[in-house]
Amino acid sequence: MSVGKRIYLKREMPDHDIMMQFKTIPASNTADVMGRSCAMNPRIHLVSSPKDQMMVGPAFTVKCRAGDNLALHAALNFCNEGDVLVVSNEEDNTRALMGEVMMAYLYLCKKVAGIILDGPIRDIDEIGNWDFPVYATGTTPGGPYKEGPGEVNVPISCGGISVNPGDIILADPDGIICIPRKDAAVILEDAKKFQAADEGKLEKTRMGTINRSWVDKTLEAKEFEIIDDVYRP
């Protein structure tokens, strides 16, 4: 088996019911109960116009050589309906990894849940209007090579976050988080509680009854100095 040129066809998949329940919870709420250390770098952002604000699905990982999309073409052959393609690219921003033709195949033929690319795309004039979740770092007319190497369904790093095949990807207009498959059940229950508490805080804020005494206590504990005067250089 040649490391660097491997295509795995199988993944350990998340529980479907647990996975889909995350779709009702903002990515920010789920991220907060995960130690706030699961969000991809915001250089990867939503570049299309999906009507459904929440995207969730199992990670179908693609490890590309910088500016080369041969492994991504392979992934198009083997991915399944409902998958989220997550594509590493060695953080290269000089070449688009895909454009309208490849994207249309994913959207219309394969019916994946969406795609996340740690790199640019092209044909944004079309793709930008599609009801299909596309997250990328930007756009460029420069096209990719098709030489390899590359791998499919292996652990990758995307947007600075580790992603394993079958992890749960949750994305909304704020950005993208990765939920480890094995921890999903516990994270879901914590996220539900956090969401309920957060909605309660918002309601109290609207009513003007929110208690912010914790700020004064924290400032004191952190030894901040509050000075009743103007700053004089």
N, C-alpha and C positions, 0 to 999 in steps of 0.2 A: 504493500500500500504506500503510495507516494504522498508524503506530507506536503501540503501546499497545492495538491491537485485532487482533493477528495470531495465527493458528492455523496452525502448521507441522505437516504430516502426516508428514513424513519426518525421520529422524535418522541420523547416522552411528553405527552400532551397534558395540559391542565384540565381540571374538572370544568366542563362546559357551563354548568349552572353557576358555579362560583365565578367563573370568568365574566359571564354576561351581567352579573349583578354589579360589577364595577362600573358599568355603563351609566348607572344612575347617580354616580358620585363624582364630583369634580376632581380632576387630577390633582389639584392643589390639596384637597382634603386628604386624599390617599397618600400623597407625598409627605404630608406633615406627620402621619403616624408611622412613617418609615424612616424617621430621623432626618428627614429633609435631605437625603443623600442619594436620591434615585432619579433625579430629573436630568434629562439630556441637556447639553449646552444649547442655549437659545439661538446659536448660529443656525441650528436646524429648526425651521419654522414652517408654518402652514402657508403653502403657496397656491392652493386651489380654493374652490368655493363649495365645500360639501354642505348640504342642507342639514344633515345630522351633525350636531356639534361634537358628539362624542364618538371616538373610534376605539374599539377594543378587539383584540384577537390574539391568537398564539403567534409567537415570533417564529418566522421562517428566516433564518439568518443567512447572510451572504457576505463572504469575505473577499473583497475585490483588491487587486493590486491598484495602486494610485492611478487614476485616469484610465482604467481598463475594465471593460464590462463583460468579458467572456463568461465569468462565473455568474453574473447577473442574468445573462441570456439563458444559462443552464437552469437557473432558478425559475425562470418563466415557464420552462417545460415541466417542472416537477412540483410547483406550489399548488395549493388547493384552495377551493372556495372558503372564504372567511379568514384566511391567513393574513398576517401583517408582515410584509417583507421588510427586513431591517438590514440595511446595507452599509458595511464599513468600507472605507475608501482611503485609508491612511491620511485622512483629513485633507485630501487634495481638493483644491478649488479651481484648478486650471482647465478641467475638461468635464463636460456634461456626461453623466453616466447613462442617460436615456432621454428620449424625446417622445413626440406624440405617437409614433407607431408602436413602440414598446409599451407605452403607458396605456394605449387603447386596448392592447392585448390583455393586459392585467385587469383593466376595468370592465371591458365588455365580454371577454372570452373566459378568463379565469375567475372573475368575480371575487377577487380578494377584498379584504376589508380596507386595505390601504397600503401605502408604502412610505418608508422613512429612509432617506438617503443622507449619509454624511458626506455630501458633495452636491454639486449643482446639477440642474437639468436644463433642457432647452425646449423650445416651442411653447413658451409660457403664455403666448397670446391665445392659444387654444386651451392648454391644460389648466391655466389659471381660472377658467370659467367652468370647469367640470365639477359635477356633483360627485366627487371622488376624493378622499383624503390623500393629499400628497404633501409630504414634509421634506424639505430640502434646504440647502444652505444658500441657494440663490440660482442664478441663471448665467449661462454663457453659450454662445453659438459654437464654441470649440467642441468637437466630438471626441469620443473615447477610442482607445485602441481595443483590439480583440485578440490578445495574445496569451493572457493568463500570466502567472498562475492565479489561483483563486480557489475558494472552498465554499461548500454549501452545508448548512446545518451543523456548524461548529461554533464554539464560543467566540464572540467577537466583542470589540469595543466600538460603540457608536455614540457620538456626542459626549465622550468621556465616561460613559456608563457601560458596565459589563452586561452583556445580553447572552443568555444561553438559549439554544433552540427549545421552543415550547414555553418559555417565560411568557407572562401576560403583558402585552403592550397596551397602555391606556394613554390616549391623547385627546386633547381638546384645543380650543384656540390659544390657551396659555402655553401649550407645549406638550412634551412627551415624558412619560415615566415608564420604568420597567419594573414589574412586580415578579419576584422570583416564584416560579411555579410551586415549589414545595411549601412556601410560606403564605400562599394566597388566601387560604381559609382564615387564618388568624388575622392577616392584614385586613381582610374584608370586614370582619366583625369590628375591629378597631376603627376602621374608616367610617362605618355606619354610625358608630357612637360619636365620632368626631364631627361628622356632618350634622348630626342632630344638635350637638352643642353649638356648632358654628352658626346654624340657622337661628338658634335661640339668642346668640349674641347679636346677630343682625337685627332681630326683632326688637331687642332692648335698645339698640342704638337708634332705631327709627322712632321709638317711643320716648327717647331721651332719658332712659333709666339705667343705662349701662354703667357698671361700676368699674372705674379705672384706677382704683387705689393701688392696684398691683404695680403700676408704673412708679409711683413714689417710693414704694417699698423696695423695688428693684434698683432704682437709682441710688437709694441710700445704701443698700447692700453692696453695690458696685463702687461706692465711695465717690459718686459724682458730687461736684460742688455747685450749688445754685446761688448765683450772685445777683443781688438786687441792685444792679448798677449797669452802666454802659461799658463796653470794652474800650480801653484806652491803650494805644500802642506805646 
